[in-house]
Amino acid sequence: MSLYLARDADGGLRLHPALPERNRDLGLWETGEEATELPRAAFPGLRWDGEPLPVALRPLAALPPEPEPEAGLLSSRAKGRCPAARALRLPARKALPSPSSPSSPSSAARPLPPVPASPFPSTPERT
């Protein structure tokens, strides 16, 4: 993909996705596609009466390789071996006791605590 830098008549600097054409009536370089505005102070040698400058983007560092998708991702989640859990070193989920099992004292129904009174004064209803 070719990119071009061009300076407009008012001094604005824009990065174009294709070779732009000069529109002298508007004082702009145009391609019919969206251009990205850059700081005016960049590329001081680039002027309106000059030609667009072809540029290329180059990464400063190599990107890490994409991880290979793990086979059977859904089945590994079902078995408690989720790759995210392994990466974060989270413990596997433990099975919860069945609600019909009376052997577990923690499964007994406990009453809910009372709801505290509101700290806000009540307002009279409008009629």
C-alpha positions as CSV (number, residue, x, y, z in Angstrom):
1,M,0.0,0.0,0.0
2,S,1.4,3.3,-1.1
3,L,1.1,6.3,1.3
4,Y,1.8,10.0,0.4
5,L,2.5,13.1,2.5
6,A,1.2,16.4,1.1
7,R,1.1,19.9,2.5
8,D,-2.0,22.0,1.8
9,A,-2.0,25.7,0.9
10,D,-2.9,26.6,4.5
11,G,0.1,24.7,5.8
12,G,-1.8,21.6,7.0
13,L,0.1,18.3,6.5
14,R,-1.9,15.1,5.6
15,L,-1.1,11.5,5.0
16,H,-3.0,10.2,2.0
17,P,-3.7,6.5,1.2
18,A,-3.1,7.1,-2.5
19,L,-1.4,9.6,-4.8
20,P,-3.4,12.9,-4.3
21,E,-4.2,15.5,-6.9
22,R,-3.8,19.2,-6.3
23,N,-7.1,21.2,-6.0
24,R,-6.0,24.8,-6.5
25,D,-9.5,26.1,-6.0
26,L,-9.7,24.7,-2.4
27,G,-6.0,24.7,-1.7
28,L,-6.0,21.0,-0.8
29,W,-4.5,17.8,-2.0
30,E,-7.3,15.2,-2.6
31,T,-7.7,11.5,-3.3
32,G,-11.4,11.1,-2.7
33,E,-10.5,9.0,0.4
34,E,-10.0,10.0,4.0
35,A,-6.6,11.5,4.8
36,T,-4.9,11.6,8.2
37,E,-3.8,15.0,9.6
38,L,-0.3,15.2,11.0
39,P,1.4,17.9,13.0
40,R,2.1,21.0,10.9
41,A,5.7,21.2,12.2
42,A,6.6,17.8,10.8
43,F,8.4,17.6,7.4
44,P,9.3,21.4,7.2
45,G,10.8,20.9,3.7
46,L,7.5,19.7,2.2
47,R,5.6,22.7,0.6
48,W,2.3,23.3,-1.1
49,D,4.1,24.1,-4.4
50,G,6.0,20.8,-4.3
51,E,4.9,17.3,-5.1
52,P,3.5,14.8,-2.6
53,L,6.2,12.7,-0.9
54,P,5.8,8.9,-1.1
55,V,6.3,7.3,2.3
56,A,6.2,3.8,3.8
57,L,5.5,2.6,7.3
58,R,8.1,0.3,8.9
59,P,7.7,-1.3,12.4
60,L,10.4,-0.3,14.9
61,A,10.3,-3.8,16.4
62,A,9.3,-7.2,15.3
63,L,5.8,-8.3,16.4
64,P,5.6,-11.5,18.4
65,P,4.3,-14.5,16.5
66,E,0.6,-15.3,16.7
67,P,-0.1,-18.1,19.2
68,E,-1.3,-21.3,17.6
69,P,-5.0,-22.0,18.4
70,E,-5.3,-24.8,20.9
71,A,-7.2,-27.8,19.7
72,G,-10.3,-28.7,21.6
73,L,-10.7,-25.3,23.3
74,L,-14.3,-25.9,24.3
75,S,-13.6,-29.4,25.6
76,S,-10.7,-28.1,27.7
77,R,-12.9,-25.4,29.2
78,A,-15.5,-28.0,30.1
79,K,-12.8,-30.1,31.8
80,G,-11.5,-27.1,33.8
81,R,-8.3,-26.7,31.8
82,C,-9.1,-23.3,30.3
83,P,-5.9,-21.8,28.6
84,A,-6.7,-18.4,30.2
85,A,-6.9,-20.0,33.6
86,R,-3.5,-21.7,33.0
87,A,-2.0,-18.4,31.8
88,L,-3.2,-16.6,34.9
89,R,-2.4,-19.6,37.1
90,L,-6.0,-19.7,38.4
91,P,-7.1,-22.8,40.2
92,A,-9.5,-25.1,38.5
93,R,-13.1,-24.8,39.5
94,K,-14.4,-27.1,42.1
95,A,-17.7,-28.8,41.8
96,L,-20.5,-27.3,43.9
97,P,-22.5,-29.5,46.1
98,S,-25.9,-30.5,44.8
99,P,-28.8,-28.5,46.4
100,S,-30.6,-31.7,47.1
101,S,-27.7,-33.0,49.2
102,P,-28.6,-32.6,52.9
103,S,-25.1,-33.8,54.0
104,S,-23.5,-30.4,53.5
105,P,-24.2,-27.9,56.3
106,S,-23.2,-25.0,53.9
107,S,-26.1,-25.9,51.6
108,A,-28.7,-25.4,54.3
109,A,-30.9,-22.4,53.6
110,R,-30.0,-19.4,55.7
111,P,-32.3,-16.4,56.4
112,L,-31.4,-13.2,54.6
113,P,-30.2,-10.2,56.8
114,P,-32.7,-7.4,57.3
115,V,-32.6,-4.5,54.9
116,P,-31.2,-1.4,56.6
117,A,-33.3,1.8,56.7
118,S,-32.5,4.4,54.0
119,P,-30.2,7.2,55.1
120,F,-32.2,9.7,53.0
121,P,-35.2,11.4,54.4
122,S,-38.5,10.5,52.9
123,T,-40.1,13.0,50.6
124,P,-43.9,13.7,50.8
125,E,-45.8,12.5,47.8
126,R,-47.0,15.1,45.4
127,T,-50.8,15.5,44.9
